[in-house]
Amino acid sequence: MQNKQIVLNSRPAGMPTTENFRIEDVEIPQPKDGEVLVRTLYLSVDPYMRGRMNDRKSYIAPFALNEVIVGGGVAEVVESRDENFRAGDIVTGMLGWRLYSVAKASELRKIDPKLAPVTTALGVLGVTGLTAYFGLIDICNPQAGETVVVSGAAGAVGMTVCQLAKIRGCRVVGIAGSDEKNSYLTNELNVDTTINYKTEKVREALAAACPNGVDVYFDNVGGEISDAVLLLINKGARISICGQISMYNLERLDVGLRPQPLLLINSATMKGFILTDYAPRFAEAITQLSKWLAEGKLKYAENIIEGFENTPRAFLGLFAGENLGKQLVKVAEDSRQ
Ligand SMILES: NC(=O)c1ccc[n+]([C@@H]2O[C@H](COP(=O)([O-])OP(=O)(O)OC[C@H]3O[C@@H](n4cnc5c(N)ncnc54)[C@H](OP(=O)(O)O)[C@@H]3O)[C@@H](O)[C@H]2O)c1
Protein backbone atom coordinates (compact mmCIF):
# COMPACT_ATOMS: atom_id res chain seq x y z
CA MET A 1 0.00 0.00 0.00
CA GLN A 2 1.32 3.37 -1.01
CA ASN A 3 0.13 6.70 0.37
CA LYS A 4 0.04 10.11 -1.28
CA GLN A 5 -1.22 13.51 -0.20
CA ILE A 6 -1.90 16.88 -1.81
CA VAL A 7 -0.66 19.95 0.05
CA LEU A 8 -1.05 23.69 -0.44
CA ASN A 9 2.18 24.56 -2.26
CA SER A 10 1.56 28.32 -2.40
CA ARG A 11 -1.31 30.71 -1.76
CA PRO A 12 -3.20 31.64 -4.93
CA ALA A 13 -3.17 35.27 -6.06
CA GLY A 14 -6.46 35.65 -7.90
CA MET A 15 -7.51 32.57 -9.85
CA PRO A 16 -5.78 29.45 -8.45
CA THR A 17 -3.67 27.21 -10.70
CA THR A 18 -2.30 23.66 -10.41
CA GLU A 19 1.00 25.24 -9.27
CA ASN A 20 -0.67 26.10 -5.97
CA PHE A 21 -0.83 22.37 -5.14
CA ARG A 22 1.84 19.68 -4.68
CA ILE A 23 1.54 15.89 -4.51
CA GLU A 24 3.77 14.12 -2.02
CA ASP A 25 4.50 10.50 -1.10
CA VAL A 26 3.90 9.88 2.60
CA GLU A 27 3.76 6.98 5.05
CA ILE A 28 0.48 5.30 5.85
CA PRO A 29 -0.35 6.48 9.38
CA GLN A 30 -1.19 4.10 12.23
CA PRO A 31 -4.50 4.60 14.08
CA LYS A 32 -4.46 4.99 17.87
CA ASP A 33 -7.29 4.18 20.27
CA GLY A 34 -10.48 5.96 19.18
CA GLU A 35 -9.13 6.37 15.64
CA VAL A 36 -9.76 4.71 12.31
CA LEU A 37 -7.53 4.17 9.25
CA VAL A 38 -9.53 4.81 6.09
CA ARG A 39 -8.94 4.46 2.35
CA THR A 40 -10.37 7.41 0.41
CA LEU A 41 -12.99 6.54 -2.22
CA TYR A 42 -14.36 9.97 -3.20
CA LEU A 43 -13.29 13.54 -2.47
CA SER A 44 -15.56 16.55 -2.65
CA VAL A 45 -14.16 19.76 -4.09
CA ASP A 46 -16.05 22.86 -2.98
CA PRO A 47 -15.91 26.58 -3.80
CA TYR A 48 -15.50 27.57 -0.11
CA MET A 49 -12.09 25.86 -0.09
CA ARG A 50 -10.78 28.79 -2.14
CA GLY A 51 -11.34 31.07 0.86
CA ARG A 52 -9.28 28.77 3.06
CA MET A 53 -6.35 29.20 0.67
CA ASN A 54 -6.07 32.88 1.64
CA ASP A 55 -4.25 33.84 4.81
CA ARG A 56 -7.24 35.81 6.07
CA LYS A 57 -9.61 35.64 9.01
CA SER A 58 -12.92 33.99 8.14
CA TYR A 59 -15.47 31.63 9.68
CA ILE A 60 -12.95 28.80 9.30
CA ALA A 61 -9.16 28.77 9.68
CA PRO A 62 -6.97 29.12 6.58
CA PHE A 63 -5.15 26.05 5.20
CA ALA A 64 -1.51 26.09 6.28
CA LEU A 65 1.17 26.24 3.60
CA ASN A 66 2.78 22.84 2.89
CA GLU A 67 0.03 21.08 4.87
CA VAL A 68 -2.51 18.65 3.49
CA ILE A 69 -5.74 20.13 2.10
CA VAL A 70 -8.80 19.00 4.05
CA GLY A 71 -12.32 18.60 2.67
CA GLY A 72 -15.35 16.34 2.61
CA GLY A 73 -14.80 12.74 1.61
CA VAL A 74 -16.20 9.23 1.52
CA ALA A 75 -13.89 6.42 2.55
CA GLU A 76 -13.73 2.75 3.46
CA VAL A 77 -12.49 1.67 6.86
CA VAL A 78 -9.28 -0.36 6.59
CA GLU A 79 -8.51 -0.73 10.30
CA SER A 80 -10.50 0.43 13.30
CA ARG A 81 -9.40 1.12 16.87
CA ASP A 82 -12.93 2.19 17.82
CA GLU A 83 -15.84 -0.06 18.73
CA ASN A 84 -18.30 1.78 16.47
CA PHE A 85 -16.47 0.99 13.22
CA ARG A 86 -15.01 -2.08 11.56
CA ALA A 87 -13.06 -2.83 8.39
CA GLY A 88 -15.24 -2.50 5.31
CA ASP A 89 -17.58 0.18 6.73
CA ILE A 90 -18.20 3.11 4.42
CA VAL A 91 -17.89 6.46 6.20
CA THR A 92 -18.02 10.16 5.48
CA GLY A 93 -16.34 13.10 7.18
CA MET A 94 -13.70 15.75 6.74
CA LEU A 95 -10.69 13.94 5.28
CA GLY A 96 -7.31 15.04 4.08
CA TRP A 97 -6.65 14.96 0.34
CA ARG A 98 -4.84 11.64 0.92
CA LEU A 99 -5.17 8.08 -0.34
CA TYR A 100 -5.09 6.83 3.27
CA SER A 101 -5.90 8.88 6.35
CA VAL A 102 -6.30 8.39 10.05
CA ALA A 103 -9.44 10.05 11.41
CA LYS A 104 -10.99 10.37 14.85
CA ALA A 105 -13.94 7.95 15.00
CA SER A 106 -16.04 10.67 16.64
CA GLU A 107 -15.65 12.81 13.51
CA LEU A 108 -16.84 10.14 11.06
CA ARG A 109 -20.39 9.16 10.14
CA LYS A 110 -21.20 5.66 8.89
CA ILE A 111 -23.24 5.57 5.68
CA ASP A 112 -25.39 2.73 4.40
CA PRO A 113 -24.54 2.03 0.73
CA LYS A 114 -27.85 0.16 0.35
CA LEU A 115 -29.94 3.30 1.00
CA ALA A 116 -28.41 5.52 -1.71
CA PRO A 117 -25.17 5.71 -3.73
CA VAL A 118 -22.36 6.62 -1.35
CA THR A 119 -21.55 9.78 -3.32
CA THR A 120 -24.87 11.32 -2.23
CA ALA A 121 -23.35 11.72 1.25
CA LEU A 122 -21.21 14.48 -0.29
CA GLY A 123 -24.02 15.99 -2.33
CA VAL A 124 -27.78 15.87 -2.16
CA LEU A 125 -27.78 14.00 1.18
CA GLY A 126 -24.78 15.91 2.51
CA VAL A 127 -23.50 19.49 2.57
CA THR A 128 -25.12 20.39 -0.75
CA GLY A 129 -28.62 19.24 0.09
CA LEU A 130 -28.45 20.63 3.60
CA THR A 131 -27.28 24.01 2.34
CA ALA A 132 -30.09 24.19 -0.19
CA TYR A 133 -32.65 23.07 2.40
CA PHE A 134 -31.84 25.53 5.18
CA GLY A 135 -30.85 28.39 2.89
CA LEU A 136 -34.13 28.20 1.03
CA ILE A 137 -36.74 26.72 3.38
CA ASP A 138 -35.56 28.27 6.63
CA ILE A 139 -34.38 31.67 5.45
CA CYS A 140 -36.80 32.30 2.55
CA ASN A 141 -39.86 30.16 3.39
CA PRO A 142 -41.07 30.30 -0.24
CA GLN A 143 -44.81 30.20 -0.83
CA ALA A 144 -46.76 28.69 -3.73
CA GLY A 145 -46.99 31.07 -6.67
CA GLU A 146 -44.02 33.20 -5.65
CA THR A 147 -41.15 33.90 -8.05
CA VAL A 148 -37.87 32.39 -6.87
CA VAL A 149 -34.63 33.31 -8.64
CA VAL A 150 -31.60 31.06 -8.17
CA SER A 151 -28.08 31.99 -9.30
CA GLY A 152 -25.50 29.25 -9.80
CA ALA A 153 -28.64 27.28 -10.60
CA ALA A 154 -27.00 24.29 -12.31
CA GLY A 155 -24.42 23.74 -9.58
CA ALA A 156 -24.76 21.28 -6.74
CA VAL A 157 -26.54 23.59 -4.29
CA GLY A 158 -28.38 25.56 -6.99
CA MET A 159 -30.06 22.63 -8.70
CA THR A 160 -31.31 21.35 -5.36
CA VAL A 161 -32.69 24.79 -4.49
CA CYS A 162 -34.53 24.94 -7.83
CA GLN A 163 -36.23 21.64 -7.08
CA LEU A 164 -37.13 22.50 -3.49
CA ALA A 165 -38.74 25.71 -4.76
CA LYS A 166 -40.71 23.67 -7.31
CA ILE A 167 -41.83 21.31 -4.52
CA ARG A 168 -43.14 24.42 -2.72
CA GLY A 169 -45.14 25.35 -5.85
CA CYS A 170 -43.06 28.37 -6.85
CA ARG A 171 -42.21 29.77 -10.26
CA VAL A 172 -38.46 29.23 -10.60
CA VAL A 173 -36.01 31.26 -12.66
CA GLY A 174 -32.52 29.73 -12.87
CA ILE A 175 -29.36 31.60 -13.89
CA ALA A 176 -26.41 29.51 -15.12
CA GLY A 177 -23.42 29.77 -17.44
CA SER A 178 -24.26 27.54 -20.40
CA ASP A 179 -27.18 26.55 -22.63
CA GLU A 180 -26.52 22.86 -21.86
CA LYS A 181 -26.88 23.53 -18.15
CA ASN A 182 -30.04 25.54 -18.72
CA SER A 183 -31.54 22.78 -20.89
CA TYR A 184 -30.96 20.36 -18.03
CA LEU A 185 -32.70 22.73 -15.62
CA THR A 186 -35.79 23.13 -17.79
CA ASN A 187 -36.02 19.63 -19.26
CA GLU A 188 -35.01 17.51 -16.26
CA LEU A 189 -35.89 19.67 -13.26
CA ASN A 190 -38.92 21.59 -14.56
CA VAL A 191 -37.38 25.00 -13.91
CA ASP A 192 -39.75 27.50 -15.51
CA THR A 193 -37.30 29.92 -17.12
CA THR A 194 -33.54 30.12 -17.39
CA ILE A 195 -30.98 32.78 -18.21
CA ASN A 196 -27.49 32.18 -19.60
CA TYR A 197 -25.53 34.95 -17.89
CA LYS A 198 -22.60 34.52 -20.25
CA THR A 199 -24.55 35.15 -23.46
CA GLU A 200 -27.57 37.23 -22.39
CA LYS A 201 -27.94 40.73 -20.96
CA VAL A 202 -28.84 39.70 -17.44
CA ARG A 203 -30.86 42.80 -16.45
CA GLU A 204 -33.08 42.67 -19.54
CA ALA A 205 -33.42 38.89 -19.43
CA LEU A 206 -34.38 38.98 -15.75
CA ALA A 207 -36.97 41.71 -16.26
CA ALA A 208 -38.55 39.59 -19.00
CA ALA A 209 -38.34 36.41 -16.90
CA CYS A 210 -39.83 38.02 -13.77
CA PRO A 211 -42.80 40.15 -14.94
CA ASN A 212 -44.22 40.08 -11.38
CA GLY A 213 -40.90 40.87 -9.70
CA VAL A 214 -38.79 38.65 -7.41
CA ASP A 215 -40.10 37.34 -4.10
CA VAL A 216 -37.16 35.09 -3.20
CA TYR A 217 -33.54 35.21 -4.33
CA PHE A 218 -31.13 32.39 -3.50
CA ASP A 219 -27.69 33.84 -4.12
CA ASN A 220 -24.80 31.50 -4.92
CA VAL A 221 -22.68 33.89 -6.95
CA GLY A 222 -22.93 37.56 -5.91
CA GLY A 223 -21.51 40.33 -8.12
CA GLU A 224 -23.36 41.86 -11.05
CA ILE A 225 -25.84 38.99 -11.35
CA SER A 226 -27.05 39.66 -7.82
CA ASP A 227 -27.17 43.41 -8.42
CA ALA A 228 -29.52 42.76 -11.34
CA VAL A 229 -31.80 40.53 -9.26
CA LEU A 230 -31.96 42.97 -6.34
CA LEU A 231 -33.30 45.72 -8.61
CA LEU A 232 -36.43 43.58 -9.14
CA ILE A 233 -37.32 42.57 -5.58
CA ASN A 234 -40.91 42.81 -4.36
CA LYS A 235 -42.29 43.98 -1.05
CA GLY A 236 -41.42 41.41 1.61
CA ALA A 237 -38.73 39.72 -0.53
CA ARG A 238 -36.37 37.27 1.16
CA ILE A 239 -32.77 36.98 0.00
CA SER A 240 -30.56 34.11 1.11
CA ILE A 241 -26.83 34.77 0.79
CA CYS A 242 -25.37 31.31 0.36
CA GLY A 243 -22.24 31.96 -1.71
CA GLN A 244 -20.42 34.67 -3.65
CA ILE A 245 -18.32 32.59 -6.02
CA SER A 246 -17.91 35.42 -8.55
CA MET A 247 -15.86 37.24 -5.90
CA TYR A 248 -13.72 34.42 -4.46
CA ASN A 249 -10.80 35.08 -6.80
CA LEU A 250 -10.88 38.88 -6.71
CA GLU A 251 -7.74 40.46 -5.35
CA ARG A 252 -9.56 43.68 -4.41
CA LEU A 253 -13.00 44.00 -2.90
CA ASP A 254 -15.61 44.77 -5.54
CA VAL A 255 -18.12 47.41 -4.51
CA GLY A 256 -21.31 47.18 -6.52
CA LEU A 257 -24.90 48.12 -5.93
CA ARG A 258 -25.58 49.28 -2.38
CA PRO A 259 -28.77 47.32 -1.63
CA GLN A 260 -29.91 48.98 1.59
CA PRO A 261 -32.42 51.41 -0.03
CA LEU A 262 -33.99 48.51 -1.94
CA LEU A 263 -34.25 46.44 1.21
CA LEU A 264 -35.69 49.42 3.06
CA ILE A 265 -38.45 50.40 0.63
CA ASN A 266 -39.46 46.77 0.12
CA SER A 267 -39.34 45.72 3.79
CA ALA A 268 -37.09 42.96 2.46
CA THR A 269 -34.80 40.62 4.37
CA MET A 270 -31.28 39.62 3.31
CA LYS A 271 -29.55 36.97 5.41
CA GLY A 272 -26.20 35.27 5.09
CA PHE A 273 -25.61 31.85 6.61
CA ILE A 274 -22.98 29.20 7.13
CA LEU A 275 -24.35 25.67 7.00
CA THR A 276 -22.86 24.66 10.34
CA ASP A 277 -25.21 27.23 11.99
CA TYR A 278 -27.87 24.58 11.42
CA ALA A 279 -25.96 21.53 12.73
CA PRO A 280 -28.57 20.68 15.41
CA ARG A 281 -31.20 20.31 12.65
CA PHE A 282 -29.20 18.24 10.11
CA ALA A 283 -31.05 14.99 10.92
CA GLU A 284 -34.44 16.59 10.24
CA ALA A 285 -33.29 17.85 6.85
CA ILE A 286 -31.61 14.56 5.81
CA THR A 287 -34.83 12.68 6.62
CA GLN A 288 -36.87 15.06 4.46
CA LEU A 289 -34.36 15.13 1.59
CA SER A 290 -34.10 11.30 1.60
CA LYS A 291 -37.89 11.07 1.42
CA TRP A 292 -38.08 13.42 -1.59
CA LEU A 293 -35.24 11.50 -3.24
CA ALA A 294 -37.02 8.16 -2.72
CA GLU A 295 -40.28 9.63 -4.07
CA GLY A 296 -38.51 10.88 -7.21
CA LYS A 297 -39.31 14.51 -6.35
CA LEU A 298 -35.64 15.35 -5.98
CA LYS A 299 -32.96 14.53 -8.56
CA TYR A 300 -29.25 15.14 -8.52
CA ALA A 301 -26.41 15.28 -11.01
CA GLU A 302 -22.75 14.53 -10.39
CA ASN A 303 -19.66 15.41 -12.37
CA ILE A 304 -17.07 12.80 -11.40
CA ILE A 305 -13.41 13.14 -12.37
CA GLU A 306 -11.34 9.98 -11.93
CA GLY A 307 -7.93 9.89 -10.28
CA PHE A 308 -6.56 11.32 -7.04
CA GLU A 309 -3.93 13.38 -8.86
CA ASN A 310 -6.75 15.20 -10.71
CA THR A 311 -8.24 16.62 -7.48
CA PRO A 312 -6.71 20.11 -7.94
CA ARG A 313 -7.93 20.18 -11.55
CA ALA A 314 -11.44 19.25 -10.40
CA PHE A 315 -11.32 22.08 -7.86
CA LEU A 316 -10.17 24.60 -10.48
CA GLY A 317 -12.99 23.49 -12.77
CA LEU A 318 -15.54 24.92 -10.31
CA PHE A 319 -14.42 28.42 -11.26
CA ALA A 320 -14.65 27.68 -14.97
CA GLY A 321 -18.16 26.22 -14.67
CA GLU A 322 -17.05 22.74 -15.78
CA ASN A 323 -19.50 20.95 -13.48
CA LEU A 324 -23.19 20.24 -13.84
CA GLY A 325 -24.25 19.35 -10.30
CA LYS A 326 -21.88 18.11 -7.62
CA GLN A 327 -18.18 18.00 -8.52
CA LEU A 328 -16.46 14.93 -7.11
CA VAL A 329 -13.21 13.05 -7.56
CA LYS A 330 -13.24 9.28 -7.65
CA VAL A 331 -10.09 8.15 -5.90
CA ALA A 332 -10.64 4.38 -5.60
CA GLU A 333 -13.22 1.60 -5.93
CA ASP A 334 -14.65 0.29 -2.69
CA SER A 335 -13.83 -3.33 -1.96
CA ARG A 336 -17.42 -4.47 -2.66
CA GLN A 337 -16.91 -3.73 -6.37
N1 LIG B 1 -23.21 29.11 3.08
C1 LIG B 1 -22.80 27.85 3.15
O1 LIG B 1 -22.70 27.23 4.21
C2 LIG B 1 -22.43 27.16 1.87
C3 LIG B 1 -22.33 25.75 1.80
C4 LIG B 1 -22.04 25.16 0.57
C5 LIG B 1 -21.83 25.97 -0.56
N2 LIG B 1 -21.91 27.32 -0.43
C6 LIG B 1 -21.74 28.21 -1.58
O2 LIG B 1 -22.75 27.90 -2.51
C7 LIG B 1 -22.29 28.17 -3.83
C8 LIG B 1 -22.50 26.93 -4.68
O3 LIG B 1 -21.67 25.88 -4.18
P1 LIG B 1 -21.65 24.46 -4.87
O4 LIG B 1 -20.85 23.55 -4.02
O5 LIG B 1 -23.03 24.09 -5.24
O6 LIG B 1 -20.79 24.74 -6.20
P2 LIG B 1 -21.32 24.58 -7.67
O7 LIG B 1 -22.40 25.59 -7.89
O8 LIG B 1 -21.61 23.15 -7.94
O9 LIG B 1 -20.05 24.96 -8.57
C9 LIG B 1 -19.67 26.24 -8.79
C10 LIG B 1 -20.43 26.87 -10.00
O10 LIG B 1 -20.36 28.27 -9.86
C11 LIG B 1 -20.49 28.89 -11.13
N3 LIG B 1 -19.52 29.98 -11.23
C12 LIG B 1 -18.17 29.89 -11.17
N4 LIG B 1 -17.63 31.11 -11.30
C13 LIG B 1 -18.67 31.98 -11.45
C14 LIG B 1 -18.75 33.39 -11.64
N5 LIG B 1 -17.65 34.16 -11.70
N6 LIG B 1 -19.97 33.95 -11.77
C15 LIG B 1 -21.10 33.19 -11.71
N7 LIG B 1 -21.08 31.85 -11.54
C16 LIG B 1 -19.88 31.26 -11.40
C17 LIG B 1 -20.18 27.81 -12.17
O11 LIG B 1 -21.38 27.53 -12.89
P3 LIG B 1 -21.79 28.38 -14.22
O12 LIG B 1 -21.45 27.50 -15.38
O13 LIG B 1 -23.23 28.60 -14.02
O14 LIG B 1 -20.95 29.63 -14.21
C18 LIG B 1 -19.77 26.59 -11.35
O15 LIG B 1 -20.19 25.38 -11.93
C19 LIG B 1 -20.83 28.59 -3.70
O16 LIG B 1 -20.76 29.99 -3.73
C20 LIG B 1 -20.44 28.06 -2.35
O17 LIG B 1 -19.39 28.79 -1.77
C21 LIG B 1 -22.21 27.92 0.75
The ligand as a MOL file (V3000), in Angstrom:
LIG
                    3D

  0  0  0     0  0            999 V3000
M  V30 BEGIN CTAB
M  V30 COUNTS 48 52 0 0 0
M  V30 BEGIN ATOM
M  V30 1 N -23.2100 29.1050 3.0820 0
M  V30 2 C -22.7970 27.8490 3.1470 0
M  V30 3 O -22.7000 27.2350 4.2150 0
M  V30 4 C -22.4340 27.1550 1.8690 0
M  V30 5 C -22.3250 25.7520 1.8040 0
M  V30 6 C -22.0350 25.1640 0.5660 0
M  V30 7 C -21.8350 25.9700 -0.5550 0
M  V30 8 N -21.9090 27.3240 -0.4330 0 CHG=1
M  V30 9 C -21.7400 28.2080 -1.5830 0
M  V30 10 O -22.7520 27.8950 -2.5090 0
M  V30 11 C -22.2890 28.1750 -3.8310 0
M  V30 12 C -22.5010 26.9280 -4.6840 0
M  V30 13 O -21.6690 25.8830 -4.1830 0
M  V30 14 P -21.6480 24.4610 -4.8730 0
M  V30 15 O -20.8500 23.5550 -4.0190 0
M  V30 16 O -23.0340 24.0910 -5.2380 0 CHG=-1
M  V30 17 O -20.7940 24.7420 -6.1990 0
M  V30 18 P -21.3150 24.5840 -7.6730 0
M  V30 19 O -22.4040 25.5910 -7.8850 0
M  V30 20 O -21.6130 23.1520 -7.9360 0
M  V30 21 O -20.0490 24.9550 -8.5680 0
M  V30 22 C -19.6660 26.2400 -8.7900 0
M  V30 23 C -20.4260 26.8700 -10.0000 0
M  V30 24 O -20.3640 28.2730 -9.8600 0
M  V30 25 C -20.4900 28.8890 -11.1290 0
M  V30 26 N -19.5230 29.9830 -11.2280 0
M  V30 27 C -18.1750 29.8910 -11.1690 0
M  V30 28 N -17.6320 31.1080 -11.3010 0
M  V30 29 C -18.6650 31.9750 -11.4510 0
M  V30 30 C -18.7480 33.3920 -11.6410 0
M  V30 31 N -17.6520 34.1620 -11.7040 0
M  V30 32 N -19.9720 33.9480 -11.7700 0
M  V30 33 C -21.0970 33.1870 -11.7130 0
M  V30 34 N -21.0810 31.8500 -11.5370 0
M  V30 35 C -19.8790 31.2610 -11.4000 0
M  V30 36 C -20.1820 27.8070 -12.1690 0
M  V30 37 O -21.3800 27.5330 -12.8920 0
M  V30 38 P -21.7870 28.3820 -14.2160 0
M  V30 39 O -21.4500 27.5050 -15.3780 0
M  V30 40 O -23.2300 28.6010 -14.0240 0
M  V30 41 O -20.9550 29.6290 -14.2090 0
M  V30 42 C -19.7750 26.5910 -11.3470 0
M  V30 43 O -20.1920 25.3790 -11.9330 0
M  V30 44 C -20.8310 28.5880 -3.6990 0
M  V30 45 O -20.7570 29.9930 -3.7300 0
M  V30 46 C -20.4350 28.0620 -2.3460 0
M  V30 47 O -19.3880 28.7940 -1.7710 0
M  V30 48 C -22.2150 27.9190 0.7530 0
M  V30 END ATOM
M  V30 BEGIN BOND
M  V30 1 1 1 2
M  V30 2 2 2 3
M  V30 3 1 2 4
M  V30 4 1 4 5
M  V30 5 2 4 48
M  V30 6 2 5 6
M  V30 7 1 6 7
M  V30 8 2 7 8
M  V30 9 1 8 9
M  V30 10 1 8 48
M  V30 11 1 9 10
M  V30 12 1 9 46
M  V30 13 1 10 11
M  V30 14 1 11 12
M  V30 15 1 11 44
M  V30 16 1 12 13
M  V30 17 1 13 14
M  V30 18 2 14 15
M  V30 19 1 14 16
M  V30 20 1 14 17
M  V30 21 1 17 18
M  V30 22 2 18 19
M  V30 23 1 18 20
M  V30 24 1 18 21
M  V30 25 1 21 22
M  V30 26 1 22 23
M  V30 27 1 23 24
M  V30 28 1 23 42
M  V30 29 1 24 25
M  V30 30 1 25 26
M  V30 31 1 25 36
M  V30 32 1 26 27
M  V30 33 1 26 35
M  V30 34 2 27 28
M  V30 35 1 28 29
M  V30 36 1 29 30
M  V30 37 2 29 35
M  V30 38 1 30 31
M  V30 39 2 30 32
M  V30 40 1 32 33
M  V30 41 2 33 34
M  V30 42 1 34 35
M  V30 43 1 36 37
M  V30 44 1 36 42
M  V30 45 1 37 38
M  V30 46 2 38 39
M  V30 47 1 38 40
M  V30 48 1 38 41
M  V30 49 1 42 43
M  V30 50 1 44 45
M  V30 51 1 44 46
M  V30 52 1 46 47
M  V30 END BOND
M  V30 END CTAB
M  END
